[in-house]
Amino acid sequence: MKKVLNITLCFILFALVFTSCSTVTGGSSENNDEELYAAAIERYFNSVLQADLDTFLDSLDPLGRLYPAPEAIEQLRESASESALPGEAYVEEITTVEESTSRAIVDVALFMRIDFDKNGEFYEETANLTFELTFKDGVWRIFDFRK
């Protein structure tokens, strides 16, 4: 039961993403800040796929809505090695909605390719999401995201 809960926690955020998938629209940007925002988002999603708990936690703002409680972190730490999945996630398009020196809101088209069953069959989807990022300790981190 505990392992099932741990695996569920790892992938609950992906469930949010896959329930809101749609076609990508919009243009690309050459903004250097947008490259940093995209890197933060990719780092987060790929850390979930790789079950890299330290990178996962570092990609989140500790004061943000997505940061797990200490008990959940311990459970994730115990089961992380069993939770890794083949796949990748990357930002196809990004548009800045609002930004300051310490906060940014961006709309993103996020492509994900994941082998949930580890059988060589990959699920591919692009989701349009909005991320709120904060700048903490010299790094952009995810505070929250929504469909």
C-alpha positions in Angstrom: 0.0 0.0 0.0 2.8 2.4 0.9 4.6 1.8 -2.4 1.4 2.4 -4.3 0.9 5.7 -2.5 4.5 6.8 -3.2 4.2 6.0 -6.9 0.9 7.8 -7.0 2.5 10.9 -5.4 5.2 10.9 -8.1 2.8 10.9 -10.9 -0.1 13.0 -9.6 1.3 16.0 -11.3 1.6 14.2 -14.6 -2.1 13.3 -14.3 -2.9 17.0 -14.1 -1.0 17.6 -17.2 -2.4 14.7 -19.3 -6.0 15.6 -18.5 -5.5 19.0 -20.1 -3.7 18.1 -23.3 -4.5 20.0 -26.5 -3.0 21.2 -29.7 -0.1 23.7 -29.5 -0.6 27.2 -30.9 1.4 30.4 -30.7 4.8 31.6 -31.6 8.2 31.1 -30.1 10.3 33.7 -28.3 14.0 34.6 -28.4 13.9 35.9 -24.8 16.8 34.7 -22.7 14.6 34.8 -19.6 12.2 32.4 -21.4 15.0 30.0 -21.9 15.7 30.0 -18.2 12.0 29.5 -17.4 11.8 26.6 -19.9 14.9 25.0 -18.4 13.3 25.2 -14.9 10.1 23.5 -16.2 12.0 20.8 -18.1 14.2 20.1 -15.1 11.1 19.6 -12.9 9.3 17.2 -15.2 12.4 15.2 -16.2 13.3 14.8 -12.5 9.9 13.2 -11.9 10.5 10.8 -14.8 14.0 10.0 -13.6 12.8 9.7 -10.0 15.5 12.2 -9.0 14.1 13.4 -5.7 16.9 15.9 -5.0 16.5 17.6 -8.4 12.7 17.4 -8.1 12.7 19.2 -4.7 15.3 21.8 -5.9 13.1 22.6 -8.9 10.3 23.6 -6.6 9.9 26.8 -4.5 9.8 25.5 -0.9 7.1 28.0 -0.1 5.2 27.1 -3.3 1.9 25.2 -3.6 3.5 22.1 -5.0 6.3 21.5 -2.5 5.5 18.3 -0.6 5.2 17.9 3.1 8.1 16.4 5.1 6.3 13.1 5.5 5.6 12.9 1.7 9.3 13.6 1.0 10.4 10.8 3.2 8.0 8.4 1.5 9.2 9.5 -1.9 12.8 9.1 -0.8 12.1 5.5 0.1 10.5 4.6 -3.2 12.2 6.9 -5.7 14.5 4.2 -7.3 11.4 2.1 -8.1 9.5 5.0 -9.7 11.8 6.0 -12.6 10.2 5.8 -16.1 11.7 6.0 -19.5 10.8 9.2 -21.3 11.4 12.9 -21.7 9.7 16.2 -21.3 10.5 19.5 -23.0 9.1 22.9 -23.7 8.0 23.3 -27.3 6.8 26.9 -26.9 6.8 29.5 -24.1 5.2 32.9 -23.8 5.7 35.2 -20.9 2.5 36.5 -19.5 3.9 38.5 -16.6 7.4 39.0 -15.1 9.4 40.8 -12.5 12.9 40.2 -11.1 11.6 37.6 -8.7 8.4 36.2 -10.3 7.2 35.1 -13.7 4.0 33.7 -15.1 4.4 31.8 -18.4 2.2 29.9 -20.8 3.9 26.7 -22.0 3.3 24.0 -24.6 5.0 21.0 -22.9 5.7 17.9 -24.9 6.0 14.6 -23.0 7.0 11.1 -24.1 6.6 8.5 -21.4 6.7 4.7 -21.2 4.4 4.2 -18.2 4.5 0.4 -18.4 8.2 0.2 -19.2 7.4 -2.0 -22.2 8.8 0.2 -25.0 5.4 1.7 -25.8 5.6 5.5 -25.3 2.6 7.7 -24.7 3.2 11.1 -26.4 1.2 14.3 -25.7 1.6 18.0 -25.7 -0.1 20.0 -23.0 -0.8 23.7 -22.7 -0.1 24.8 -19.1 0.5 28.0 -17.2 3.4 28.1 -14.7 4.2 30.5 -11.9 7.9 30.6 -11.3 9.9 32.4 -8.5 13.5 33.3 -8.4 15.1 31.9 -5.2 18.8 31.5 -4.4 19.8 32.3 -8.0 17.6 29.7 -9.6 14.1 29.9 -11.2 11.8 27.4 -9.4 8.2 26.3 -9.9 5.8 27.8 -7.4 2.6 26.5 -9.1 1.1 25.4 -12.4 -2.4 25.0 -13.8 -4.2 23.9 -16.9 
